[in-house]
Amino acid sequence: MKEIEVKVIDNDLEKAMRILKKKIQNDGLFKRLKLKKSYEKPSEHKRRKHRESLRRQRIATARSRNK
């Protein structure tokens, strides 16, 4: 797990909080916490992993087309 660090400039806590939330969301921490919150059946786990792989493939093909 990597460290997430945000610097507060000119006592602007609201901006720092927005940056922190964005960094946490990009890191996937919210998603991992949500998944750990409750039990996931093995069949649901496989289905979710399959959906995630399809999504990654769609994004990769879209990126390769844009280049």
The first five atom37 places (N, CA, C, CB, O) and aatype in JSON, in Angstrom:
{
  "aatype": [12, 11, 6, 9, 6, 19, 11, 19, 9, 3, 2, 3, 10, 6, 11, 0, 12, 1, 9, 10, 11, 11, 11, 9, 5, 2, 3, 7, 10, 13, 11, 1, 10, 11, 10, 11, 11, 15, 18, 6, 11, 14, 15, 6, 8, 11, 1, 1, 11, 8, 1, 6, 15, 10, 1, 1, 5, 1, 9, 0, 16, 0, 1, 15, 1, 2, 11],
  "atom_mask": [
    [1, 1, 1, 1, 1],
    [1, 1, 1, 1, 1],
    [1, 1, 1, 1, 1],
    [1, 1, 1, 1, 1],
    [1, 1, 1, 1, 1],
    [1, 1, 1, 1, 1],
    [1, 1, 1, 1, 1],
    [1, 1, 1, 1, 1],
    [1, 1, 1, 1, 1],
    [1, 1, 1, 1, 1],
    [1, 1, 1, 1, 1],
    [1, 1, 1, 1, 1],
    [1, 1, 1, 1, 1],
    [1, 1, 1, 1, 1],
    [1, 1, 1, 1, 1],
    [1, 1, 1, 1, 1],
    [1, 1, 1, 1, 1],
    [1, 1, 1, 1, 1],
    [1, 1, 1, 1, 1],
    [1, 1, 1, 1, 1],
    [1, 1, 1, 1, 1],
    [1, 1, 1, 1, 1],
    [1, 1, 1, 1, 1],
    [1, 1, 1, 1, 1],
    [1, 1, 1, 1, 1],
    [1, 1, 1, 1, 1],
    [1, 1, 1, 1, 1],
    [1, 1, 1, 0, 1],
    [1, 1, 1, 1, 1],
    [1, 1, 1, 1, 1],
    [1, 1, 1, 1, 1],
    [1, 1, 1, 1, 1],
    [1, 1, 1, 1, 1],
    [1, 1, 1, 1, 1],
    [1, 1, 1, 1, 1],
    [1, 1, 1, 1, 1],
    [1, 1, 1, 1, 1],
    [1, 1, 1, 1, 1],
    [1, 1, 1, 1, 1],
    [1, 1, 1, 1, 1],
    [1, 1, 1, 1, 1],
    [1, 1, 1, 1, 1],
    [1, 1, 1, 1, 1],
    [1, 1, 1, 1, 1],
    [1, 1, 1, 1, 1],
    [1, 1, 1, 1, 1],
    [1, 1, 1, 1, 1],
    [1, 1, 1, 1, 1],
    [1, 1, 1, 1, 1],
    [1, 1, 1, 1, 1],
    [1, 1, 1, 1, 1],
    [1, 1, 1, 1, 1],
    [1, 1, 1, 1, 1],
    [1, 1, 1, 1, 1],
    [1, 1, 1, 1, 1],
    [1, 1, 1, 1, 1],
    [1, 1, 1, 1, 1],
    [1, 1, 1, 1, 1],
    [1, 1, 1, 1, 1],
    [1, 1, 1, 1, 1],
    [1, 1, 1, 1, 1],
    [1, 1, 1, 1, 1],
    [1, 1, 1, 1, 1],
    [1, 1, 1, 1, 1],
    [1, 1, 1, 1, 1],
    [1, 1, 1, 1, 1],
    [1, 1, 1, 1, 1]
  ],
  "atom_positions": [
    [[0.84, -1.18, 0.0], [0.0, 0.0, 0.0], [0.89, 1.24, 0.0], [-0.96, 0.0, 1.22], [1.83, 1.35, 0.79]],
    [[0.57, 2.16, -0.89], [1.4, 3.34, -1.0], [0.87, 4.47, -0.12], [1.5, 3.79, -2.45], [-0.31, 4.51, 0.22]],
    [[1.75, 5.37, 0.22], [1.36, 6.51, 1.05], [0.7, 7.57, 0.19], [2.57, 7.1, 1.79], [1.12, 7.83, -0.94]],
    [[-0.35, 8.17, 0.74], [-1.02, 9.27, 0.06], [-0.77, 10.52, 0.89], [-2.57, 8.99, -0.13], [-1.1, 10.57, 2.07]],
    [[-0.19, 11.52, 0.26], [0.19, 12.73, 0.97], [-0.37, 13.95, 0.25], [1.73, 12.83, 1.09], [-0.3, 14.05, -0.98]],
    [[-0.94, 14.87, 1.03], [-1.48, 16.11, 0.47], [-0.93, 17.26, 1.3], [-3.04, 16.11, 0.47], [-0.98, 17.24, 2.53]],
    [[-0.42, 18.27, 0.6], [0.09, 19.44, 1.3], [-0.98, 20.52, 1.35], [1.36, 19.97, 0.61], [-1.65, 20.79, 0.35]],
    [[-1.14, 21.13, 2.53], [-2.11, 22.21, 2.71], [-1.38, 23.53, 2.47], [-2.76, 22.16, 4.14], [-0.41, 23.85, 3.16]],
    [[-1.85, 24.27, 1.49], [-1.23, 25.54, 1.14], [-2.15, 26.68, 1.56], [-0.93, 25.61, -0.38], [-3.34, 26.67, 1.25]],
    [[-1.6, 27.66, 2.26], [-2.34, 28.85, 2.73], [-3.57, 28.49, 3.55], [-2.77, 29.69, 1.54], [-4.61, 29.16, 3.44]],
    [[-3.47, 27.46, 4.38], [-4.56, 27.02, 5.26], [-5.86, 26.75, 4.52], [-4.8, 28.06, 6.32], [-6.94, 26.92, 5.08]],
    [[-5.77, 26.33, 3.26], [-6.95, 26.02, 2.46], [-7.27, 24.53, 2.61], [-6.71, 26.39, 0.96], [-6.91, 23.7, 1.77]],
    [[-7.97, 24.21, 3.71], [-8.3, 22.82, 4.01], [-9.29, 22.22, 3.03], [-8.85, 22.7, 5.41], [-9.19, 21.04, 2.69]],
    [[-10.23, 23.02, 2.56], [-11.25, 22.5, 1.65], [-10.61, 22.0, 0.36], [-12.3, 23.58, 1.34], [-10.98, 20.93, -0.14]],
    [[-9.68, 22.75, -0.17], [-9.0, 22.34, -1.4], [-8.17, 21.08, -1.14], [-8.11, 23.47, -1.93], [-8.13, 20.17, -1.97]],
    [[-7.5, 21.05, 0.0], [-6.69, 19.88, 0.35], [-7.57, 18.64, 0.49], [-5.92, 20.13, 1.66], [-7.18, 17.55, 0.08]],
    [[-8.75, 18.79, 1.08], [-9.67, 17.66, 1.23], [-10.14, 17.16, -0.14], [-10.88, 18.06, 2.1], [-10.24, 15.95, -0.35]],
    [[-10.43, 18.07, -1.05], [-10.85, 17.67, -2.4], [-9.74, 16.88, -3.1], [-11.24, 18.91, -3.24], [-9.99, 15.86, -3.74]],
    [[-8.51, 17.37, -2.95], [-7.37, 16.69, -3.57], [-7.18, 15.3, -2.95], [-6.08, 17.53, -3.41], [-6.93, 14.33, -3.66]],
    [[-7.31, 15.22, -1.62], [-7.17, 13.94, -0.93], [-8.23, 12.95, -1.39], [-7.25, 14.13, 0.6], [-7.92, 11.79, -1.67]],
    [[-9.48, 13.39, -1.48], [-10.56, 12.51, -1.94], [-10.28, 11.99, -3.33], [-11.9, 13.24, -1.91], [-10.49, 10.81, -3.62]],
    [[-9.82, 12.88, -4.21], [-9.53, 12.48, -5.59], [-8.4, 11.46, -5.63], [-9.18, 13.7, -6.44], [-8.47, 10.48, -6.38]],
    [[-7.36, 11.67, -4.82], [-6.23, 10.73, -4.79], [-6.67, 9.37, -4.26], [-5.1, 11.29, -3.93], [-6.27, 8.34, -4.79]],
    [[-7.5, 9.37, -3.22], [-7.99, 8.12, -2.65], [-8.86, 7.39, -3.66], [-8.78, 8.37, -1.35], [-8.77, 6.17, -3.79]],
    [[-9.7, 8.13, -4.37], [-10.57, 7.51, -5.35], [-9.76, 6.93, -6.51], [-11.59, 8.53, -5.87], [-10.04, 5.82, -6.97]],
    [[-8.75, 7.66, -6.98], [-7.91, 7.16, -8.06], [-7.11, 5.94, -7.63], [-6.97, 8.25, -8.54], [-6.82, 5.06, -8.45]],
    [[-6.75, 5.87, -6.36], [-6.0, 4.74, -5.83], [-6.87, 3.49, -5.72], [-5.41, 5.09, -4.47], [-6.36, 2.37, -5.71]],
    [[-8.18, 3.68, -5.63], [-9.1, 2.55, -5.51], [-9.38, 2.14, -4.09], [0.0, 0.0, 0.0], [-9.92, 1.07, -3.85]],
    [[-9.01, 2.98, -3.13], [-9.19, 2.64, -1.72], [-10.68, 2.56, -1.36], [-8.49, 3.67, -0.83], [-11.08, 1.65, -0.63]],
    [[-11.48, 3.5, -1.85], [-12.92, 3.48, -1.56], [-13.55, 2.18, -2.05], [-13.63, 4.69, -2.2], [-14.37, 1.57, -1.37]],
    [[-13.15, 1.77, -3.24], [-13.69, 0.55, -3.83], [-13.32, -0.67, -3.0], [-13.19, 0.39, -5.26], [-14.15, -1.54, -2.74]],
    [[-12.05, -0.73, -2.57], [-11.6, -1.87, -1.75], [-12.33, -1.91, -0.41], [-10.08, -1.81, -1.52], [-12.72, -2.98, 0.05]],
    [[-12.52, -0.75, 0.21], [-13.23, -0.71, 1.48], [-14.67, -1.17, 1.33], [-13.19, 0.7, 2.07], [-15.19, -1.89, 2.18]],
    [[-15.31, -0.75, 0.25], [-16.69, -1.14, 0.0], [-16.8, -2.65, -0.18], [-17.24, -0.42, -1.25], [-17.74, -3.28, 0.31]],
    [[-15.82, -3.23, -0.9], [-15.86, -4.67, -1.12], [-15.61, -5.46, 0.17], [-14.82, -5.06, -2.16], [-16.2, -6.52, 0.36]],
    [[-14.76, -4.94, 1.05], [-14.45, -5.63, 2.29], [-15.56, -5.48, 3.34], [-13.15, -5.11, 2.86], [-15.6, -6.21, 4.33]],
    [[-16.46, -4.54, 3.1], [-17.5, -4.25, 4.08], [-18.45, -5.43, 4.28], [-18.3, -3.02, 3.64], [-18.9, -5.69, 5.4]],
    [[-18.74, -6.15, 3.2], [-19.66, -7.27, 3.32], [-19.13, -8.48, 2.55], [-21.06, -6.87, 2.82], [-18.23, -8.35, 1.73]],
    [[-19.7, -9.63, 2.83], [-19.26, -10.87, 2.21], [-19.69, -10.9, 0.75], [-19.83, -12.09, 2.96], [-20.8, -10.49, 0.4]],
    [[-18.81, -11.39, -0.09], [-19.11, -11.54, -1.51], [-19.0, -13.01, -1.87], [-18.14, -10.67, -2.38], [-17.97, -13.65, -1.67]],
    [[-20.09, -13.55, -2.41], [-20.09, -14.95, -2.78], [-19.07, -15.2, -3.88], [-21.49, -15.39, -3.24], [-18.8, -14.31, -4.69]],
    [[-18.5, -16.4, -3.92], [-17.51, -16.71, -4.96], [-18.03, -16.48, -6.38], [-17.04, -18.14, -4.82], [-17.3, -16.01, -7.25]],
    [[-19.3, -16.83, -6.61], [-19.86, -16.63, -7.96], [-19.94, -15.13, -8.28], [-21.27, -17.29, -8.07], [-19.68, -14.72, -9.41]],
    [[-20.31, -14.32, -7.29], [-20.37, -12.87, -7.5], [-18.97, -12.3, -7.73], [-21.03, -12.18, -6.29], [-18.78, -11.39, -8.54]],
    [[-18.0, -12.86, -7.01], [-16.61, -12.42, -7.16], [-16.12, -12.67, -8.59], [-15.69, -13.16, -6.14], [-15.52, -11.8, -9.21]],
    [[-16.39, -13.88, -9.11], [-15.99, -14.22, -10.48], [-16.68, -13.3, -11.49], [-16.32, -15.69, -10.79], [-16.06, -12.82, -12.43]],
    [[-17.98, -13.06, -11.27], [-18.73, -12.21, -12.18], [-18.19, -10.79, -12.19], [-20.21, -12.2, -11.79], [-18.06, -10.17, -13.25]],
    [[-17.86, -10.27, -11.01], [-17.33, -8.91, -10.9], [-15.96, -8.81, -11.57], [-17.22, -8.48, -9.42], [-15.69, -7.85, -12.3]],
    [[-15.11, -9.8, -11.32], [-13.78, -9.8, -11.93], [-13.9, -9.84, -13.47], [-12.96, -11.0, -11.43], [-13.15, -9.16, -14.17]],
    [[-14.84, -10.63, -13.96], [-15.04, -10.72, -15.41], [-15.51, -9.37, -15.97], [-16.08, -11.83, -15.74], [-15.01, -8.93, -17.01]],
    [[-16.45, -8.73, -15.3], [-16.93, -7.41, -15.74], [-15.81, -6.39, -15.73], [-18.09, -6.93, -14.85], [-15.7, -5.57, -16.65]],
    [[-14.97, -6.43, -14.69], [-13.85, -5.49, -14.61], [-12.85, -5.72, -15.75], [-13.14, -5.63, -13.26], [-12.32, -4.76, -16.31]],
    [[-12.6, -6.99, -16.09], [-11.66, -7.26, -17.18], [-12.22, -6.79, -18.51], [-11.33, -8.77, -17.25], [-11.49, -6.25, -19.34]],
    [[-13.53, -6.97, -18.72], [-14.16, -6.48, -19.95], [-14.06, -4.96, -20.03], [-15.63, -6.92, -20.02], [-13.8, -4.4, -21.1]],
    [[-14.26, -4.31, -18.91], [-14.18, -2.85, -18.88], [-12.76, -2.39, -19.23], [-14.6, -2.31, -17.49], [-12.57, -1.46, -20.01]],
    [[-11.76, -3.05, -18.64], [-10.37, -2.7, -18.94], [-10.05, -2.9, -20.42], [-9.41, -3.54, -18.09], [-9.35, -2.09, -21.03]],
    [[-10.58, -3.99, -21.01], [-10.36, -4.26, -22.43], [-10.99, -3.18, -23.3], [-10.91, -5.63, -22.81], [-10.38, -2.71, -24.26]],
    [[-12.23, -2.77, -22.95], [-12.91, -1.72, -23.71], [-12.12, -0.42, -23.66], [-14.32, -1.49, -23.18], [-11.97, 0.27, -24.67]],
    [[-11.63, -0.08, -22.48], [-10.85, 1.16, -22.32], [-9.56, 1.07, -23.14], [-10.52, 1.42, -20.83], [-9.18, 2.03, -23.8]],
    [[-8.89, -0.09, -23.1], [-7.63, -0.26, -23.83], [-7.87, -0.14, -25.34], [-6.99, -1.62, -23.51], [-7.09, 0.51, -26.04]],
    [[-8.94, -0.74, -25.84], [-9.21, -0.65, -27.29], [-9.58, 0.77, -27.67], [-10.34, -1.63, -27.7], [-9.21, 1.24, -28.74]],
    [[-10.32, 1.46, -26.82], [-10.68, 2.86, -27.12], [-9.45, 3.73, -27.15], [-11.68, 3.4, -26.09], [-9.35, 4.63, -27.99]],
    [[-8.53, 3.49, -26.26], [-7.28, 4.28, -26.23], [-6.43, 3.99, -27.46], [-6.48, 3.97, -24.95], [-5.82, 4.9, -28.02]],
    [[-6.38, 2.72, -27.86], [-5.56, 2.38, -29.03], [-6.16, 2.96, -30.31], [-5.42, 0.85, -29.15], [-5.41, 3.29, -31.23]],
    [[-7.48, 3.08, -30.38], [-8.12, 3.68, -31.55], [-7.87, 5.18, -31.63], [-9.62, 3.42, -31.52], [-7.77, 5.74, -32.72]],
    [[-7.77, 5.82, -30.47], [-7.58, 7.28, -30.43], [-6.17, 7.7, -30.8], [-7.92, 7.81, -29.05], [-5.94, 8.86, -31.13]],
    [[-5.23, 6.78, -30.75], [-3.84, 7.14, -31.04], [-3.56, 7.24, -32.5], [-2.92, 6.15, -30.44], [-2.43, 7.52, -32.89]]
  ]
}
